Amino acid sequence: MQLQNLNTKFLGKNSIYYKEIDSTQDEIWRKIKNKTIKNGTLIIADIQTNGKGTHGRIWHTDENNNIAFSLFAEMNCDVKALTGITLKIAKIIVDIFYTIYGIKLEIKEPNDIVINNKKLGGILTQTALEGEKVKYLVVGIGINTNKENFSEDIKDIATSIKKEFNVEVDREVFIAEFCNVFEKELIKRIGGN
């Protein structure tokens, strides 16, 4: 998958697309373990059969054209440099939807994107540490953009952009813009240019 309008140094330059996978987050950790991943790699999927939510929950990605991806960044920085990173990611997501689509979303701190008290998306931030240093950052983002069918157990607590606003979201435009903004944030936090 080639991301249009990607203006990054490393983030998203290498992206791997799956029609279906167990979890984009798990796939990154497998690639880290096997030493087969480049800095800035994105794993993007249409469908996740075992997507990862927070607190060990499953994130349902069972229809096409929703946003489900994970990214990998080499860090080598102090743990403190990543303080509040999940909330910052949530703010970036909310800003992008407002800037591109004029949609106002809310954040349920620290990692849920909501509208009318219903969950639209979530962020899973994981790190690998060596002592006090963060070696790797792995971020998973799932957003119900076009999801129309919600199972009984989540239909009262989950929703989608399409359902709430009747807006079609271009997944590739969103992911590229996220990478553009988030890379600047990472560079600012870990130093470098």
N, C-alpha and C positions, 0 to 999 in steps of 0.2 A: 504494500500500500504506500503510494507516494503522497506525502502531505503537501498540499499546495500552500503557498505563502508562509513557508517555514523559514524563519530568519534566525536560526540558532547557530551556535558554534559546535555543539555536540548533541544536545537533547533532541531526540526524534530523528536524527540523521539516519539511524538504523532502526527500521521498524519491521516487525514480523507480524503477519496477519493470519489469524486462524478463523475458519468458518465456525468451528466448534472446538472447545477445549475444556478441560476440567476447571482450571482457574488460571487467569493471566498472572496472578501473584505467585502461585505455585510454580508456574513455568519459569519465571525469572529466578526463583530460588534454585530450581533444578539446574539452570544454566550457570548460575554462580558456582554451584557445587562442582559442575563439570568443567568450569573455566572456559565456557564457550559463549561469553557475552561481552559485548563492547560497551564502554561507558556511554550513557545516554540512550540505550536501547529501549524501545517501546514494544510491548506485546499487546496487540489489539485483537479483540474477538467479537464475533457476532453473538455467539451463544456460549455461555459458561454452564457446565453441568454441575459444578461444585464451587461457584464463585464465593470469595471470602468476604464476609462482613466483619464488623468488630465483635468482640466478645465471643468469637467462635461461631457466629451465626452464618447462615448461607445467604449470599446475595443472589437473587434470582435474575438471570439474564437469559430469558428463554424465547425472545422474539428478536428478529433482525432490526438493525438501524437504531439501536440504543447505544449509549456510550459505555464501553467496558474496556479499560486498558490499564496496564501497569507500566511504570517506568523504573529504570535502574540508573543510579548515579553513584559514581565513585566519589567519596567525600574526603577522607583523611583530615577530619576537622574535630575540634573539641565538641563534646556532647552539647555544651551550652549554646553553640552556634545554631543548633536546630530547635531551640526553645520556641514554642508556639508555631511550629512549621505547619501543623495540620490545620489550625485555624486560618493561617495565612493562605493555604491552598484553597480552603473554603471561600475566603474572600475573593481570591482570583476568579474562581468559578462563577460566583455571583456577579462579579463585575463584568465578566465576558458575556453572560446572558443579558445583562442590562445594556451593555454597549452595542452588541450585535443585533439583539432581538427586541430590545425595549421591555424586557421581562424583569420584574422585580421579584427576586427570590429571597428567602430568609435562611439564616444559619442557626441551627440548633447546636450550640457549642458542645464539643469542639469539631465534630466531624460529619454532621448531617446537613444536607441541603433540603429545605422544606418549603411548602406553600400551604396555607390554610391548615396548619398542623398535620399535614400529610407528608410523608417522606418521598422525596424525588431522587435523592442521590446520597452517596456516602463516600468517605475517604478512609482508606486503610494505610497507615504509615508504619513501616517497619524498618528497623536498622540492624546492622551487624556491627558489633563493637569489638575493639581490641583495647582493653584497658579503658581509659577515659576518651579514647578516640573513636569516632564513628567512621567505620571503613566504607560501608555501603548504605545507601538509602534506597528503599523500594517503596514506591507509592502506588496504590491501586485506587482507581476512580471508577465508580459506576453511577451512571445517571440514566434514569428512565426518561428518554426523550420521546420515543414514539410508542412505548408500550401501551397496549390497549386492554389486555386481559390480565386481571389480577386474581390470584387464587383466593378462596374464601378466607384463609387465615390472614391475608394482608390487605384485602380490598378496602377496608375501612381506615387503614393507616398508611397506605402507599398510593402514589399517583404518578402522572407523567406530564411532561411539558405539553404534549399533544392533547391530552385529556383536559388540562386546565386552561390552556391558551389557544388550542387549535393551530399551533405553529409547528412547521416542519424544521427540525434542526439538522444542519449538515454536519455530520459527525467529524469529517476530516477538517473542516474549517475550524470547528471548536478545538479539536486536539492540537492542531497547528498553533492556534492562538494561545492555548494554554502553555504549550512548550515555549513559545516566544517569551511570555511573561514570566513563567516559573523559572526558566534558566537564569534570567536577570536576578531574580530573588536568591537563587542558589549561589550565584557568583558573589553577590553582595554579602551573603552570610559567611562564605568560606574564604573570601578574599580572592584575589586574582582579577583578571579582566577579560 
